[in-house]
Amino acid sequence: MRISYIVFLTCCGIGTCALNSVGLALATNWVVKISREYEFLGPFPQEAREQHFLNPGRLLGANVSFPLNYTDIFPSHLADSGLVYWKNSSILASFTKLESSTRKNPNSVHYSITFPEIRWDSIRATEGWSGLQHYTLLHTKIQLIQPQYHATFPLTRPKYLVVSASQCSYIAVLDPKHASLVPRWHSCNIYDHGDAPPIRIPLKHYLDSYRSRQIVLDPIPQIIELDILVSLDYEIRLFGDPAVSSHSTVPMIQADLSVEMETYDEKNAPESSGNDTMVSPAFQPSQLGLRENSLGQHDPCIRVNPNSHIFPHFVDGWAYGDAVGIEITSCSEEYWSISYGSSYINGLANNEIHFELAEPMRIAPSQTRLLSMNLVQNKRLTTFNASLALELHLHSETHSHQQNHTIMITIPIHNHPALAQLSENIQEILMTYRSVSGTPASAVVLPPPNQTYQITPRSRILLALHGAGVMHTHPFWISALPRPEHAWVLVVQGLTPWGLDWREASRADVCAALRALVLRLVGAWHEDDYCTTHDRVREIVLPNRPAVPVSTLPVVAIGHSNGGQGSLHLASLFPDCIPALIPAAGYTSARLYVPIHGSRGSLFADASLQGIMRASLQGQDGELVAGNLALSRVHLVHGGNDENVPVWHSRERMALIKTWNPNADVNLTEVPGKPHFWDTVFKDEPVSSVIEGLVASPFALLDKVPTPFTLTVPWPSESGSMRGWRIRQATVPGRLSRVQVDNNSTRTTNVHTLSIELSKSGIKAGEVITLDHESIKVPDQSHVWLHRTESRQWQIIDPIVTHSSGPLSSILNSAKPIALVIPADRAEYYESIALRIAHNLYTYLKLDCTIVQDSEVDGTLEGRSVVVIGGHHNKYGMTVRSSPLQVSSDGTIHVAGERYGGAGIGALSLHKHHLYMDAFDPSGYERILRMFPLRTGVPGPEWMIVGPDCDTKGYGGVLAAGFWDRDGELSGSMSYFS
């Protein structure tokens, strides 16, 4: 039987010719080759983000054995016969365009895979464009070629296989000599972030013969072959509609793979002298900051990426931010601590700017971290076009003979003129601040034009949210933004170009950037006036605040595409903070944008389990909180011929808001013939005039005739106030909470604690309000807190700190670097899990992590999120664990009298800012590692226990799941047990 398909592969520098071209280098250096041959299996139906529950290698079984059986047949409803087969391929022809992009790296391949035999047009006709989404498993090989023995050259041994894999979901490197094994899956750079660090896989796990420092001196190169499995997923949000991107009905999966090897130089193994200085006067991307001849046995191997540094611009000699970040990657095999030494400006001693570490810094083997420093300035910088040199010290944590190594990092300083001299056409002022996990982050600030930068009652902040995959500093986005008079345009990042779709930790990043600008402009921040930051600080007043006539600044939000829905999302969660917004081409919610009705999990899951998994995602659904905009001023913008986000999303959003308030000030400008984006989307009429009008509005005035409204909140910790009413705690976490206000009569649904800010509510002290048919006299205080007693009566109380509830992804909202605590016992295995978590969080979200062993933990874990890895082996976890989900000394997991144990069982549970990762064996840990919160759209209730059935049934294989009650105990009504 002939199988028709199209597969394009571009690969350069492989084979005999490439090896010959290496020449003498072959005698001393390891060579890595990616095979020309590969096999792939598919396509299989898979909804967006399902790969985090489904096992990427599920088609091969729980344990993978080599060689693979390429005669196996698998069911898939995408194929005409209902069956799909393995297909093998190799380089078919020379594709010059693709080939030229990889010629510089002989170890790179580009895969383009299509299945033209599938009747995609028929599938799309019934299932819509989400029916095009599918999964394919690819298998190939790499070869590690040992250097020939050469007496005059130093010998090397391999340390890490450095893998860059983009636009795939997972990749695993396996040793075919092992009879059967559980793959260690590494997350790819699925969003194709340009500055993502590569995956570093320790080769000592694969090359038994090189675990010692003895190398066989063989004149003939020895070849070591490893197998590669790659999970390829076609997601509409990543690859787009093929009818638009390639004018075809056939979707195409594209992925890039490159491999390199980092080696250890045996020649310089003897100890080096006390202080080695490694100077890098002008770093290039991925350049080693070390002297070539100083790589001794205990010398650090450190890579610095200057393209990812976080450093503020200066305006009139003063830094526009106090956070500095230096991206550092360890290519060493041991832990190093890093300290600050000194700094120089233009080669001279620096007396103007001082730096200090935000907290002690250590970096694990192969880890990438953003070194966080505080910038303190006591003197104006008078030098323009200056160069700053930072001196850092590295200290080994492994060896008793402490060595100090010095590394110099050079950063250019951008010093703008004073605001009065700035042109309104200035591209950007880069402001830095401390974001989620304490990571330094940046935002772009565009001052008001026409000398209207002075803070007055007319001053506003115009908050700009970009679309998916767009850098906030990109010139095309900056130039598309409007510049109204009196408006400070704040262009935020949301952690990374994709982030979390402006939710949770990405939303907290926006609030942190907003706080930084507000403090700079008016010197005071009150959380009730704006939104909740990652550190949950309620109030900051600077001691030397500016002498300005206002204490708060109204915020108007704009955004495009993902940023359009992001602005709608933020304004819905914090209606008092953002009273007006102009979203362009925003979708209603991800599940309506790319439907997930055909998910694998929904085919197997009990209805009650589906409800709990669905509840964990309801905080991401814009339609549920659309009513919170019923009193806001909303002007939607959409191209009438939008090929990416169909225009009906904006029409539906307007209809939803008007359902809650038929007289709502919500309008839609639908521009005929316009696509998803055009350069003047915010500058054309009538949108330009609308923006100017909204920015000029006096938002502080209350309605003369109060309008009834309903505030809907999925998670109180993620939400603010509407007309002063704020839900602080749900009666049953996991369910929606609502407050319906009609003049002085209010009804609540699923609300246990709430607060009222009188100045925003229009309620005066001494008045009597009706709350759920109870009469309550309002006391004379600015904020009134009420909660239900055990008899379900409302009672006025003092402000309290409530137990924070939320999905598993709430763990990401940390004030300081997330602590990954591993057991000292069996540390090597658990460290591999921690390193993969740290890599994933940094790659996808730029969140910082520190890895510590349980024996090292002291009081330093306060005020941060903690991930406890290792179940009953983790002594710290066994000491602090207080949740209803417990682990026995034999590894058995039990909750509510139910016990779970056996091969492949694992659990994730969030309780009191600790996320516990418990599993019975390696397959269980691999399973819950893939489910660790990383992307939106992945279900994750507060706790869940999973088993091997998840590999093929998605969340339909979940054994138990649910939420804790408002006191952190088991919630009977919000729990599921199989």
N, C-alpha and C positions, 0 to 999 in steps of 0.2 A: 504493500500500500504506500502510495506517495503522499507525503505530507507537505503541503505548501505553506511557506512562511517567509518572512523577511527578517533578517537580523543583520544589523550593521555593527561592525567592531573595528575601531581604529586602534592600532597598537604600534608602537615604534620601538626600535632598538632591541628587539628580541631575536635570539637565534645565533647561529654561528657568526654571521657577519658582525653582529653587534659585539659579540665577545672578542672577535679579532680586533675590532676597533678600539677596544679598551687597552690593548697593547700591554705594556709593562705594568700598568696598574693592576692587571689581573694577578700578578705575582704577590701583591701585598694586600689587596683589598677584597672584601667579600663582594660578590655580585648577586643581585636579586633579579630574577626574571619572572614575568607573568606569562603564563602559557598562552599560545595562540589558540589552543583548542578550549572549548567550553561547552557545557550542556545546560539546557534550561527546561523547566517544566511549568506548564500553565496553558492558558490563564485560568485562575480560580476567582470566583466572585468574592469581593471583600469590600465592606463599607469603609469609609474614612475612619482612621484611628483604631480600627479593630485589631491591628497587628500588635497592640500592647497587651492584649489578652491571648490571642492566638499564638501558638508556637511557630516562629518563622520556619523551623524545620519539621513541622508536624507531619509532612508527607513522608518523612524518613523514619518516623517513630521517635519515641522518647530518647533512645540512645541511638547514635549514628554509627554505622559500621561501613568500612570501605573494603573493597570497591563497591560503589553503588550499583544497584540492579537497574539498568536502563531499560529493561523489558517490562517494568511495572506499568500498569495502567491505572488511572485515577478518574473518579467521577467529577464532572464540572458541568453545570447547566448552561454554561456559555457556549459550549461546542455543540454542533449539530447532532452528533452521536451521543452526547452526554458524557463522553470520555475524552481525556487528553493524555498525551504521551510525552516522554522525554524526547528532546530534539538535540542533536549535536551540531556544532557549527565551528567555523574558523574564519579567519580573515578572508573575505570573498574577493575584495578588490581594493585598490588604493583610492581612498576618498580624501583628496588633497586638502579640502577645507578643514576637516576634522583632524587629519594627520598633522597639519602644520601647528595646531594648537597644542599638541603633545610632543612635538619633536624635541623640545628642550629637555624633557624628562624621559629617558628611555624606558622607564618603568611605569608608564602610565597607559591606561586603556580607557576608551570611551565606548560604552555599550548603548546601542539604540535598538530596541526590541519591539516588534509589532507582530500581531497575529491577524493577517488579512483574511485567513480562512474563516474567522469568526464573523457572523452576520451582525456586526455592531449596529448598523442602522436599524435593523429589526428590534434589537434589544432596546435601543434608545427610544424607539417609537412607543414602547409600552412602559418602560421604566424611567424615562427621562435621562438626563445626562449623568445622574448618579449611577445608572446601570453600566456605565463605561468603566467604572472603577474595578480594578482587579489586582491580583497578586501573582507573582511569578518567582520561582526559586531558581537561582543560577548557581552552577558549580564550575569552578575552574581550579587551576593549580598554580602554585608559585614554586620556584626553585631557588634555593640558597646555595651558592657555589663557593666552596671553601677556597681561600687563597692558596696558591702554590707556595711551597717553601722557598725562601730566598734569603740567603745568609746575611746579606747586607741591608735588609729592610726589617723594621720591627714587625712582630707578629701581633695580630689582633684577634679578639674574640667578640662574637656578637652579643650585644646587650638587648636592644629593642628592635622589633620590626615596627617601622613607622608607617602607618596606613592612613591614607586620606581617601575617604569614601563618601561621595556626595550624591544626593538625590536617591539614595536607597534608605531602607529603614534599619536593617541590621546586617552585620557581617560577623562571621565566625571563622577562625583559623584552626584547623584540626590536623593532628598527626595521624596519618593513615596506619602507622605501625601499632597503634592501640586498637585492640580488638573491638571495643565498643565504649563509647564515651558520651557524656552529656556536654554538648557544645557550650562554650562560654560566648554568648552573643554580645557584641559591642554595638552601641547605637551609632548609626551613620550620621553624617551631616545632611539630614534629609532636606533642610531648607537651603542648602548650598550657600551658607554664610561665608563670605569671602575671608573673614579673619578667624575662622574656627580652628582651634588647635587640632592636629592630627591625633589619631589613636596610637598609643604606644603599648605594644604587646611584648611583655618580657619573654625573651627567647629561651630562657633557662627552663621554661615549662615544656618546651618542644624539643630541645636539643640536649638529650641526656649526656651525650659525649662531650659537651662543652660546659657542664656545670662546674667542673674543676678548671683550674688555670692551665692544665696540661693540654697541649695541642699536638696532634699527630703531624710529624713533619713528612708530608707526602708530596713528591714532585708532581703528582697527578691530582688535579682538583677533584674533591669529593662533592657530590651533589646531594643535597637534602631536599626532599620534596614534601610540601605541605598542601593540604586541600583547603579550598576557600569556598564557603557557602555565603551567598548574598541574597537577602530578601528584598525584592523589588516590588514596589507598590505604586500603582497608578492612582493618584488622588487628584480629583478635579481642581482643588484649591492650589495644588502645586504645579501641575502640568497644564491646566487650563482646558478649554474646550477645543478638541482637535479641529472642529469645523471652523474655528477662528484662527487658531495658531498655525495650522498647516493646511487649511482648506480641504480637510479629509474627514471621512467618517471613521477612520481607524485610529484609535489612540496609540500613542507611542511612549514607551518607558525609556527614559534616558538616565544613565548613571555614569559616574567617573570613578575610576579606581587607580590609585598609584601607591607604590610601596618603595620604601627605602630601608636601609639598615644602619643603625647606630652601633658602632663597635667600640671596644675598649682597647686602648693601646698598651700592649704588654711591655713595651720597651721602657716606659717611664713608671713602671710599677713601684720602684723603691720610694720611700717616703720623701716628700719634698720638704724644703726648709720652712721655717716658722711662718713667714708672711709672704705669700705669693700675690702679686698684684696683676690683675687681669684687666687691661685697659681697652676700652672700645670707644675711641673718640667720635666715631660716626657709625652708629649701628645701622645695618641693613636688615630687612625682614628675615627672621629666622637665623641671624648670624650669631655664632658663638661669641660670647663676651669673654674669651679666654685666650691666653697666649698659646700658640700651636705647640710649643715645646714644654708646656707646664701641666699636661694632663697626667698627673701622677695617680697612684692607687687611690688616694683619698681626696683627690682634688674634685671640686664640684664641676659638674657639667651643667651649665645653665644657658638657656636660650632666652633672649630678650626680643620682644616684638614691639618695635617703636610705633608701628601703625595702630596699636591698640592702647597706647598710653592715654591716660585721662589727665589733662592739665588745663587749667583755666586760661583764658585770655586776660589781658590786663587792660584797664581803661584809665587813662590819665595816670598811669603808674601804679594803680592798685588792682590787685587780683580780683577777678570776678568769680570768686568761689574759694573755698578753703579745703577742698578735697583733691588729692592727687593719687593717681593709680599707675603702677608700673607692672605691666604684664610679664610674668616670668614663668618659664617652663623648665622643670628639672628633667634632664636626660641622664641623671645619676641613678645609682641603684641604692641610695641611702637617703635618710632624712637630713635636711639642712635647716637651720634657723637663720633668719636674716635680720640684720639690724642696720640702722641708719648711721652713717659716719659724718659726712660734712657735705657742703655744697659750694659751688663756685659759679660766678657769673662772668662770662667772657674771660675765663681763666684766672680771675682774681677772687680773693676771699669775699664771701657774700655776707654783708651785714644788713641787707634789706629784708631778706626772706629767710624764715627758719622752718624746718621740717621736723616732724616727729611721727613715729609709727602710731597708727590708731590703736593697735594692740600687738602683743608679741606675735611674730610671724614664723611659721614653720612650713616647709613644703615637702611633700612626700615624693618618693620616687615616681617619675613620669607625670607628676601632677602639674597643671597650669593654674596659677593663682594671680590675682591682681593685688600686688602689694599696696596696702592702703596707708596713706600718709596724710597728716594734717598740715596745712600750710598756714603759717602764722607770719603776718607782715606788720612790722612796726615803723616802716619807713618807706616813703614813696620811691618807686623805681623810676629813675630818670633816664635810663638807657633804653633806646629803641633798637629793635632788631638784635636783641641780646640772645645769648646762648647759656643755658643753665646746665651745669654738670653736677650730678648727684653721685655721691660715693656711698656704696652699700657694702656691708661686711657679711660674709657667709661663714657659718660655724657648723662643723660636723656634729651631729647628735649620736653618731654611731661609735666613734672611736674615742678611746680615753685620752689620747694625745690630741688635745684641742688645737686645731689649726685655724687661723684666720685667713680668709681670702677676700680680696677687694675687687669690686667690679664698679666701673665708672659708666654712667648712663648720661647721654647728652640729649637735652630737650630744647627746642627753639622756643623763645618767648615772643608771643604776639602782643605788642603793647599799642593799643589804639589811642588816638587823641581823646580829649575830654568830650563828653556828650555834646556840648555846645558846638564842637567843631566837627562832629561826625556827619557824614553825608547820609541822607535817607536811603541811598542806594547801597549802603554797606551790606555785605553778604551775611555776616554773622558776628555776634559776640558769643563766645563759648563760655557758658557758666557751668561750674562744677558743684556738686553737692554729694551728700552721702545717701545712698539709696538702699534698697532691700539687701539684706545680709551685710549691711555696712559697706557695701562695695561703692567706690567712687564712680560717679556717673556724670554725664554731661547733658546739657540742653542748650539750644540756640536761643538767644534773646535778640530781638529786633526792636530797638527803641522807637518811640513815636516820632513821626516825621514833622517837619516844619516847626522845629523848636517847641514842640508841645510835650517835652519829656518831663517837665516839672510836675510833681505830684499835686493834684488838685482834686476837688470833688468830681471832676469830669474824667479822671484817670480810670483806665480799665486794663484788664489783662485779657488778651485774646489767645486762648489756649488752642494750639494746633496739633492735631493727631494725624500721623501719616498712615498710608496704606500698607498692607502686608508686603514684607520684603524690601521696604524702602528705608534707607538710612535717613535719620532726622537731619543730617548735615548735607544731604544731597542737594546740589545747586538747583536742579529742576523743581524740587519741592519747595525750597526756600523762595525761589523766584515766583512761584505760583501763588504765594500767600498775599493777602491784602495787607495794606499798611495804613489803617485809619488813624486820624489824628487822635492824640491822647491815649492810644492803645499800645501797650507793651505786648508784642507778639512773643509768646513762649512756645517754642517748637520742641516737643518732648520726644523721648525715644521709646518708653515703655519697656525698658531692659534691653531688647534687641529688635531688629527689623520685623521679626515675627512675634516674639514674646509670647504672651498668653492672651492675645487678641484683646488687650486692654482690660483684662480681668485680673482680679486677685493681686498677685505680686506685681503684674504690669500696671495695674491701676494704682497700687501703692507707690510705684516709682513716679507716676504722674503727680501724685499728691506731694511727694518729697521734692520734686522739682518746683512745683507751685509754691510750696513753703519757702524754699530757698529764695525765690524771686520776691515773694511778699515780704520776707524779712529784710531783704536788701532795699526794698522801696519804702516800706512804712515802719519797719523795725518791730512789728508785733504780729504774732500768729495765734489765732484761736481756732482750734479744730472744729468747733461748732459752726464757725463761719465758712469753713472750706470743706476739707475731706480728711479721711483717716489715713495717716502715714504708717509705714511699716513698724515704727517704734512706738506708735500709739501715744505720743506725747500730746497732751491736750492744749498746752499753752506755752508760748515762748515770748518773752518781752526782752529785747536787747537793752543792755544798760545805757548805751549811747545811741538810742534810736534817733532817726532823722526827725528834724522839726518840720513835720508836714501836717496839713490841716485835716487829714483823715486817718483812721486806724484800720480800715478794711478797704479792699478793692474788689468791686464786682468782677466776675469772671464770665466771659462769653466764649463758647467752644465752637470750633470748626474742625472738620475732618473730612477725609476722602476715603471711599471704599471701606477697608477694614477700620480706618480712622473715622469714617462717617458713622459706622455702627458703634465704634468706640466712644465717640462723643455722645451719642444717644444713650449708651450704657452708663457712662459717668454721670450724665445729667439726670438719669433716672434714679441712680443710687443716691445722689446728693443734689436734690432739686434746689435747695436753698443756696448751695454753693454756685451752681451754674443755672441762672434763671433764663438764659437765652442761648440758642445754638443754631448753627447752620451746617447740618450734615449733608455731604454730597455723596451720592452713589453708595449709600450704606445699606447693608443687608439687615433683615429683621432679626434673624438668629441663624447660627451655623446649621442647625438641624432643618431649617426651612430653606436655607440657601443650597445645601447639598443634603437631600433627605437621607435618613438612616433607617427607614422602615424595614429594609431588607437585611439588617445586621444579622450576623451568624448567631449572636447570643440570644436574640429575640426568638429564634426558631426553637430554642430548647429551654428557656428560662420560665419558671413559674411566674404567674402574673404578679404575685406579691414581691418576688425578687426583682422583677422588672420595675416595679414601682419604686423600690429603694434605690436601684441603680439610676433610675430616671431622676429621683429626688436629689441625688448628688450633683446633677448637672443643671438643675433649674436656675441656679444663680447665673448661668450663662445665657439664659433665654431672654432676649429683649422684649418679646411680646408680653411676657408675664408682668413686667414692670412698666409697660407703656403708659398706664394710667398715672404714674408719678409725674408725667410731663403735662398733665391736664391743665396746670396753671402756669406753665412755662411758655415762653415765646419761641416757637420752633419754625424754622423755614427750611424745608427740605429742597435739595437740588438734585436733579437726575437727568442724564442724557437720555433722550427718547429712544436712541438706538444702542443702548448699553449692551455690549456683547459679553460682559463679565458678570455684573450683578443686574439681573432683569429689573426693569423700572417698576414692576409691580410691588417690589419690596418697599419703596418709598410711598407708593399709593396706599399700601396696606398699613404702614406705620401711621400715616395721617388718619386713616379710618379707625385704627385702634385707639388713638388718643381721643378722637372725637366720640368714640363709644363711651368713654368715661366722662367727657365733658363736651356736649355738642357745640358749645360756644368757645371752645379752646382756640387760642391764638396760634394755630398751626396751619401752615400754607405749603404748597408745593410748586416749585418752578420746574416744569418738565420741558427741556430744551429739545425741540424736534431735530432729529438727524444727528445729534451729538453722540459720541461713543462713551466709553467708560470714563476716560479722562481727556481733558483738553487744557491747554496751558492757562486759559483765562476763565476757568470754571468759577473762581471766586471774584473775578474782576469785571465780568460782563454785567450789563444791566439785564434785569433789575436786581440781580444778586448783590452787586457792589453797593447800591443804595440801601438795600436791606441791611447789609452788614454795618454800614455807617450809622443807620438808624438804631440798630440794636445796641451798638457800642455807646451811643449817646443817650440811651434810655435811663431814666431815674429809677433804678430797680428797687430802691429802699422803700418806696411807697406801697402801702397795703391797699387792697381793694376797698372802696367805700362800702360796697355791699358784699360781704363775705360769700365766696363761692364754695359750695360743698366739694369735698375732695376725698379721695381714698389713697392712702399710702400703703404700698405693697412691698414687703421685704422678704427675700429668700433667706438671707443670713444677716442678722443684726450687726455682727461685727464688721460687715462689709458695706454698711449703709449709714446714711446721715439723716438729716431732718427735712421735712416738708412743712413749710409755714410754721416752723418751730416744733412740730411734733416729731418725736424720734422713738422708734422701737429699739429698746435696749436688750431684750431677752425674749425668746420664744417660749411658749408653754411646752410645746413639743418640738424640739429641734429636728430639722429635716422637712418640716411642713412650712408653707407660706404663712406669714403673719401679716395682718392687715389692721389699719386704723381708719375708720370712716368718720370724717368730721363734717358736721352740718351745723354751722354757727356754734353754739355752746353745748350741743348735744353730740356725743361721740360713742361709737360702738367699736369694739375690738374683736378680732378673731385670732386666736392662738398667740396672744400677747401676755407675757408674764410681768415684764417690767418696761416702763416707758418714761420719757421725760418730755417736758414742754418748756421751750424758751419763750418767755412771755412777750419779749419785744418783737418777735417775729410772728407770733400767733395772733396778736391783736387782743389777747385776753389780759385783763387788768387784775392786779392784786385785789382781793376782797370779793371778786365776782364768784358766782356759783356756777359750776359747770356740771353737766350730766355725763357720767362715764359708765356705760353699760347699765343704765337705769339707776345709778347711784348718784346722789348729789354730793359734790365736793366743793368746799370753799377754798379758793386759791390763796395760798399764803403770799406774803410780801417778800418774794425772793426772785432773782433773775431766772433761775432754772428750777422747775418743780419736778421731782422724781416720784413716781408711783409704782407700786407693785402689788400683786395679788397675794393675799395671805392664804393660809391653809384652808380657811373657810370661804375662799374665792371672793373676798371683799377687797376693794382697792384701799391702799394705805399709802399716805405720804411718807417718804423715807429720805434719808440723806443719800447723796450719790454713792454708788457702790461699784465695785469691779465684779462683773458677772463672769460666770464660766463661759469661755469662748467655744462655740460649736461651729462645725463646718466640715466640708469634705476633706479628704486626705491632702489635697493640694494646699490646704491652709498652712501646712508645715513650711511652705516656701516663704511665707511672709515673716521673715526673721529680722530682728534689729541688728544682729551681729552675724559674722560668718557662721554658717550652719555647722554644728559639730557632728561628725560621723564617728561614733564610738564603736570600736571593734574589740573583741576579746584578745587579751595577750596570749591566751592559749589558742593555738591554731591560727595565729595572726596572719600568716601568709595568705591563706585562702580568703579570710574575711577582708583582708586588705584589698584583694582584687575586686571585691564587691564595692567597697568604699571608693576605690579609685574610679570605677566605672560610674558610680553615682556622681562623684565630684566632676568628672569629665562631662557627663551629660548636662548637669546643671549649669556648668560654665559655658558649654557650647551652645545650648539652646536659650539660656536665660541670663548669662553673665552673673550668676550667683556664685558666691565664694563659699568654700567649705574648708574646714580644718579636720584632719584625721588624727584621732587620739586613741590610745589603747585604754581599756577600762582601768588598768592599774595606774594610769597617769592622771585620772580625773580627780580634780579637787573642786574648789568653788568657782572655777572659771566658766562653768556652763550656764551661769545665771544670765537671764536677759537675752537668750537666743533659742532658736529651734535646735532640737537634738534628734538625731536619727540613731537608734540603738540597733546594732546589727549582731546577730549571733545567738538569739534565743537564750536558753539556759546557760550557755557558755559565757555570756556577758555578765560579769559580776556587777557592774554598774547598773545594768538594766534590771537585774534581779533585785537590787537594793531599792531602786526608786520606783519600780512599777507599782501602780496603784489602781489600774483600770480593772474592769470586770474580766478582761481577757488575760489569762495567766498562762504560764508555761511551767510544766513540771520538770523535775531534775532529769527525767528520761527524754525530754524534748516534746512530750505530748502537749498539745494546745487544748485548753478547755475554757469554756464560757457558758454561763447559765446552766451548768450541770451537764453540758454536752462535751464529749472528748473527741479530739481529732488527732490522729497520728498515722504514720505509714509513709510509704514512698511517695514523694512528690507533693506532700502537703506543705502549705505555707500560709502565713498570715501577715497582714499589714493592719496596724491599729494605731490610731492617733489619740493621745490622751495627755492633757496638760503640757502642751508644747513638745511632747516626745512622740516620735513615730517609731514604733517597734517593728522590726523585721525578724520574724520567727519562721523557721522552716525545719523540716525533719531531715532533709538531705540536700545535696547540691542541686538536684533537679527542682526542689521546692524553692531554693534561693534564686535560681535562675528565673523561675516563674514570677515570683513577687518583685524581682528586680525590674523586669519588663513592665510591671504594673505600677512602678514607682511614679508618682505624679510628675509629669514633665510637659505635657501638651494639653490644650483644651480639648473637650469632646471625648475624653476618656473617663468612663464612670469610676468613681472612687468614693464610696461612702466612708464614714468615719472609721469603720473597721470591716474587714472581710477576711474570710478563710477560704482558700482556693485549693483545688486539687488538679490531678492530671487531666481531667475532662476539659479543663479550660483550654488545653492545647488545640482541641478540635471543635469545641462548642462555644468558645468565647466566654462571656460572662455567664452563659448558661451552665457552665461547670462550677460556678461558685457554690460552696458548701454552706456558708452562713455569712450574713452581712447585716449591717445596720448602722444606727447612730446611737450615741449615748443620750441620756436625758439631760435636763438642764443642770443637774448636779454632777454630771460625769459618770452616772451609773447606767446600767443596762436599760434601754427603752423598749418595753414590751411591745408597744404599738408600732415601733419603727425598727423591728428586727426580723430577720428571716433565718430559718433553719431548715435545711433540706431533710 
